[in-house]
Amino acid sequence: MKATQAYIQANKERFLEELIDLLRIPSVSADPSFAGDVRKTAEVLAEGLKHVGAENVEICETAGYPIVYGDKIIDPSLPTVLVYGHYDVQPADPIELWTSPAFEPVVKKTEIHPEGAVFARGACDDKGQMFMHVKAFESMVKSDALPCNVKFMIEGEEEVGSENLGIFVKNNHERLEADIILVSDTGIFANDVPSITTGLRGLSYVEVEVTGPNRDLHSGLYGGCVANPINILSKMIASLHDENNKITIPGFYDKVVELSDAERVEMAKAPFKKEGYLKALDIDEVYGEAGYSTMERGSIRPTLDVNGIWGGYIGEGAKTVIASQAFAKISMRLVPDQDPEEITQLFYDHFMSIAPVGTRVKVTPHHGGEAAVTPIDSVGYKAASMAYEKTFGKKPIPVRSGGSIPIVAMFEKELGLKTILMGFGLDSDAIHSPNEHYGLFNFYKGIETIPYFFHYYSELLKS
C-alpha cells in the first residue's frame, strides 16, 4: 500500500486537473438540450478508464443515456468489487445564485474548506466522488497493488430516476457478477468525524394537478363564486400533516419499523450541534414530527414534502386572475418495510378522496425506490471501517441517511449483493443547490481511503 499512497501523493495535482476538465462538461440529464454533453461525458469516462488500465470498456447503449462499463479481472478466483457511480448532474438553476458559473469550475477557500474546494455543478454529486474511484483504481494498477477484481458501472440517468439502469442490470447478471458493490454518493459528518452510511430512505415521488374552471377567470367577477385551484391545492397539501407534523394519509405508517430505545440511544451518540445546524441553514429553529430528534427525523422517520408548487400569474406587476389549474410536485421519503408502490397508491387514494366538489384532481406517479440497510457486522462494512480508520485516524460512526439511492435496493434484489456506501461529502457541499462544491481534502481523502478498502476486504475474505 505504500507504493499506492506514494503514487497518489505524486499525482494529486493532475487528478484535480482531470476532475476539473470533467466538471466543465454540463452533463444535465434532466434537460434534453444537454443530451450531447451527457453523451460526451460518457465518452470521456470510457477513454479515461481505458487509459488507467481497465479492460472490456464499453459504452453500453440504453433507451436513454448510456452506461459506461469496464473491468479488470486479475484472477477469477479472487473477490470482485463492483463500483457504481453516475456521471449525470442536476440542472444548475437558479443560475443567478451561483457566485461563479456552474460549469466553469474554480477552486476557492472556505471556512469549512481552508485547503480549498472546487465549485461546480456535480463537484460532489457525483462526478467528484465517482472520479475518486477511477483515480484510486489507477493508483492501485500503476503501483501494481490491485488485490482483487474490479468492475465499473457508471450511469448517466441517476438524477432522473435511473429508469434504464434496472433494465441493464436485469439483462447483464453474468457481466455484473461480484461479491460486493461499492458506491460513493453519500457523505461524512465532518472532516474530523468520519462516518459510513448504513441506511437509506426509500422514495415515492408524485406530481399533482388540480383543475377548476375551463379557463383563467377575472378574480373580481368570479372570486368567491368558483373553486380557486391554487387555494384548493394549498388546503389539500396543508391537510397532509397534522398539528404534530405527522402525515395524515391513512395507512401511511402501518409498516414503519420503530427502532428500539437502545438503537435510538446509539444513534444519539452521533455528534450533532443544534447551534451549528441552525447557523448553517440560517434558521431560528428546527421543525418536524413531534417526539423525535432532528437526527431521527432526517433518517429513521418517513416524510412528505412539497418540492415545487405553481399556478396562475407570477410575472411582474399584477394580474387579477383565478387560475384554471394549479400544480405541485411531492416527494415522500420512506423507511424500511414501506413499499413505494403501496405508498404511492395510498397517497393517490387519499388525495383523490379529499378533493372538493367543483375541482378535478390528477395524480401522476414518478420514480421511486425502496429503503436499504447494510449490516455493520458484514465483511464489507468492517473493511470500510478499517479503511476510514487508517486514513482518518479514528473509527467511523455508522449512520442512517435521510437521502434515497433507489438503486441500492434494486442491486440487492437483482444481483443479491449488499452495497457499501463510502461517501466523503459534507452536508455543507450544497449538492442540488447553487454553489455546489467539494473539498480538496475530501476528494484526496477518498482516493487515499478506497485502496485500503480493497486491501482489507480482500484480506478479511481470506481469513
C-alpha positions, 0 to 999 in steps of 0.5 A, a space after each residue: 500500500 505504500 507504493 499506492 499512497 506514494 503514487 497518489 501523493 505524486 499525482 494529486 495535482 493532475 487528478 484535480 486537473 482531470 476532475 476539473 476538465 470533467 466538471 466543465 462538461 454540463 452533463 444535465 440529464 434532466 434537460 434534453 438540450 444537454 443530451 450531447 454533453 451527457 453523451 460526451 461525458 460518457 465518452 470521456 469516462 470510457 477513454 479515461 478508464 481505458 487509459 488507467 488500465 481497465 479492460 472490456 470498456 464499453 459504452 453500453 447503449 440504453 433507451 436513454 443515456 448510456 452506461 459506461 462499463 469496464 473491468 479488470 479481472 486479475 484472477 477469477 478466483 479472487 473477490 470482485 468489487 463492483 463500483 457504481 457511480 453516475 456521471 449525470 448532474 442536476 440542472 444548475 438553476 437558479 443560475 443567478 445564485 451561483 457566485 461563479 458559473 456552474 460549469 466553469 469550475 474554480 477552486 476557492 477557500 472556505 471556512 469549512 474548506 481552508 485547503 480549498 474546494 472546487 465549485 461546480 455543478 456535480 463537484 460532489 454529486 457525483 462526478 467528484 466522488 465517482 472520479 475518486 474511484 477511477 483515480 484510486 483504481 489507477 493508483 492501485 494498477 500503476 503501483 501494481 497493488 490491485 488485490 482483487 477484481 474490479 468492475 465499473 458501472 457508471 450511469 448517466 440517468 441517476 438524477 432522473 430516476 435511473 429508469 434504464 439502469 434496472 433494465 441493464 442490470 436485469 439483462 447483464 447478471 453474468 457481466 455484473 457478477 461480484 461479491 460486493 458493490 461499492 458506491 460513493 454518493 453519500 457523505 461524512 459528518 465532518 472532516 474530523 468525524 468520519 462516518 459510513 452510511 448504513 441506511 437509506 430512505 426509500 422514495 415515492 415521488 408524485 406530481 399533482 394537478 388540480 383543475 377548476 374552471 375551463 379557463 383563467 377567470 377575472 378574480 373580481 367577477 368570479 372570486 368567491 363564486 368558483 373553486 380557486 385551484 391554487 387555494 384548493 391545492 394549498 388546503 389539500 397539501 396543508 391537510 397532509 400533516 397534522 398539528 404534530 407534523 405527522 402525515 395524515 394519509 391513512 395507512 401511511 405508517 402501518 409498516 414503519 419499523 420503530 427502532 428500539 430505545 437502545 438503537 435510538 440511544 446509539 444513534 444519539 451518540 452521533 455528534 450533532 450541534 443544534 447551534 451549528 445546524 441552525 447557523 448553517 441553514 440560517 434558521 431560528 429553529 428546527 421543525 418536524 414530527 413531534 417526539 423525535 430528534 432532528 437526527 431521527 427525523 432526517 433518517 429513521 422517520 418517513 416524510 412528505 414534502 412539497 418540492 415545487 408548487 405553481 399556478 396562475 400569474 407570477 410575472 411582474 406587476 399584477 394580474 387579477 386572475 383565478 387560475 384554471 389549474 394549479 400544480 405541485 410536485 411531492 416527494 415522500 421519503 420512506 423507511 424500511 418495510 414501506 413499499 413505494 408502490 403501496 405508498 404511492 397508491 395510498 397517497 393517490 387514494 387519499 388525495 383523490 378522496 379529499 378533493 372538493 366538489 367543483 375541482 378535478 384532481 390528477 395524480 401522476 406517479 414518478 420514480 421511486 425506490 425502496 429503503 436499504 440497510 447494510 449490516 455493520 457486522 458484514 465483511 464489507 462494512 468492517 473493511 470500510 471501517 478499517 479503511 476510514 480508520 487508517 486514513 482518518 485516524 479514528 473509527 467511523 460512526 455508522 449512520 442512517 441517511 435521510 437521502 434515497 439511492 433507489 438503486 441500492 435496493 434494486 442491486 440487492 434484489 437483482 444481483 443479491 449483493 449488499 452495497 457499501 456506501 463510502 461517501 466523503 461529502 459534507 452536508 455543507 457541499 450544497 449538492 442540488 443547490 447553487 454553489 455546489 462544491 467539494 473539498 480538496 481534502 475530501 476528494 484526496 481523502 477518498 482516493 487515499 481511503 478506497 485502496 485500503 478498502 480493497 486491501 482489507 476486504 480482500 484480506 478479511 475474505 481470506 481469513 
